[in-house]
Amino acid sequence: MFSPRTAPGSGRRQQSRATGRKSVSGSGGGLMFSPRRTPMTARSTPTRVQNHTITETVYYDVQTFGSSLPVKVMEALTMAEADDPISVKVNESGWAWMVCGERLIIWKICQTAVAKLSVCKELQLPSSEFTYTADLVALTSAAPLRTASVQSISVLTVAAEGTARFWPSLAHEGTYTESDVNLGDLCNFVVALRGGSFVLSSVKNQLLRASADSSGKLQYRALQQGQGVLSGIGRRVSSLFGILSPPATDELHSVLWVEGTSCLYSLTSSTVSKWEVDDSAEHHFFSWDTRKALTESIVDSIWGSESNYEELKEGANVTYLDMKSSQLGLVVLAAAWHPSDSPCLAYFCLITLQETGDTISDQFTVEVTKYSCPFQSEDELQATRFVLPDPPGTTAVLYNKEMVSACSTGTSRAALPDEKISFNSPGDGIRGGGCCSNLPVFFSQNSGLVAVVARESASILPETMEDSLCSSLAAAPEISAMETPTRSEPIAQEDKTKLLKAAFLQFCRNDLVGAQTVTDDLFPADADGEEGAELDGVVVQINLELVDDYPASDPRWAESVLGESAGFPLTSLIILHQLEDKMKAHCCFMDFLLQVGLLDRLSQATVRSSPMATRLLLCEHAEKLQAAMVLKNHHNKHAELVNRAINVALQRSNTTVPPSLTAADVFFREVSQISLLFDCLVEEEERILKENPVDSEQWADVVLTVNNILKDMLQAAGQYRETKASMYRASENAAAEPEYIPWTGKIPERRIVLTLNNN
């Protein structure tokens, strides 16, 4: 759930790595969707040869999708001028359509089990002064569109200025009716509903429902938008009923029809609205105000760690781009930028909303993706859309004309890193996309329909952590990641640690069978007590290495790099992202232990000269990561105070700071020692109190600041311990565990009293 400034996954992210879940290809309704498991190659026909070169990808493959493009589509691409706008939409039913000038071509993406030729129809659009897009076209039928016959499919197109053309049957291209629709502004979306009807929308958030009468002509009426009997009351009173009158400047950014629930949603610059729809009527359910909670949370997630956040948030801008539905809730794509940033970048966020009763819950997830681009104009940002290919909704794929970017929505503990794929070679570009057979499918100018599919060997670990684990294994060539000695051969604990790391890597690369095999050989279920104790030591060591890992991908840690690299302009953000990656790696390791059956076999370890349940020690590592992220945010706001405490802590541990790094870099790397700062902060506070009179502003400020830092760190650790208790809870038949003494007990006793009083 959303938690400003402290939640893993929040924060500005400027680097492009990769993310996603394994995409599942399957068939439904007799359609055979199966992307070819080969690298994307040239697609050729007698009239057109296309060559497309993509930058090498790490986590995803780009594969040709479906059968060859219909001849009509190839001809349209060949005849189009270089600057002609081409717009394509891919529908989950297996239909796709392309608008090229005033030509509309509709085709079935894949062959059915019976038909030998794909269906392809060309329709003529009415003349328009504005450019047509695929968003102004919709297909519907009384039966599910996936299995509907061509004769039963109806098509509606609307020019931006309101000229509507309706084909009752796709089988008869020359038979249509035409009418003028008054939306009060330019039309921007046409969406097909159930029962053969449509919804038309305007840029200024006017929505009409269109249905064909017995003669085949379309009849229009406005959708109810929370007015009715309450239309005369004031805005403040109406908000008590979940009804908000949109401001005059409201702009519509997305209209979403969810077939499974028969619900229609709209996303504007100020609200998310919902209607329940049946064949003949629609009921306005709610309009949820996004301007305060959502906008502030987005700004906080991006700039909240900056020391001058209070000043920054006043000038930040947020615009909403697109909306999709998933099993986890509504997912909204937003972009944010700040004019004072240099360079001024647009950051893209994915927000997952959950419905509660007749409104949206105040608890939601904000994930700042690692994709960003130079800000040019808000209109340019509106060209970025996204799809949700996998049913759970844990992975989104953003796209615009030049690229696609796979990103986590922040709703899963284990997901592939983000990855950007460019489509900017000469003459190429993305002309549109959608989901088909649970895959993200895009139309490339040079290569036609392509699917972005997670590599089978792709790892759910963050790239930095993956590299570190691989490096540690590469340092021991005598140990193979795929082979273990026979049980009769003794294995040193050091080698067992490396082998279990290798099994963990196999697990993260979706090779559960291989990971299980290695684990069973290393720690057989019939092992004696001595081997069981060894398991605890190996597990603790690996998890400790994860939380204390050196950020190998940060060039400032390399001896050959002096000073900060130009690629890492904000040190505070680098550290925060490194901590987030470590938390993700820890969660992956916990999943691994659970899946291979080691979690329930853990016993106890010695910590601070006392026995502790190993599970709780693993939880302690995660709690320290949470506390470290909170401390890093305070470090950004109170740099002088925290830096002094950090320097004292490093001196006491005899830790040197390389010239290419800051003291904060070194301190935040070794997360397991984060509690050292408790005493150092208190001593720094006492020093300042002695140097300033009791009635001075500095005296009060330092007491409140240190108190708040310690309080927030303790709360973050305690909240993690409470909310994640089930992950670390022992099984019912486990032996009695030793007394648990939490690491937070190291905080000075006097400070505990002050913290509780302040809270």
Summary of the structure (lengths in Angstrom):
residues: 759
radius of gyration: 29.0
end to end distance: 22.3
largest distance: 90.1
contacts: 2480
relative contact order: 0.09
helix: 32%
strand: 26%
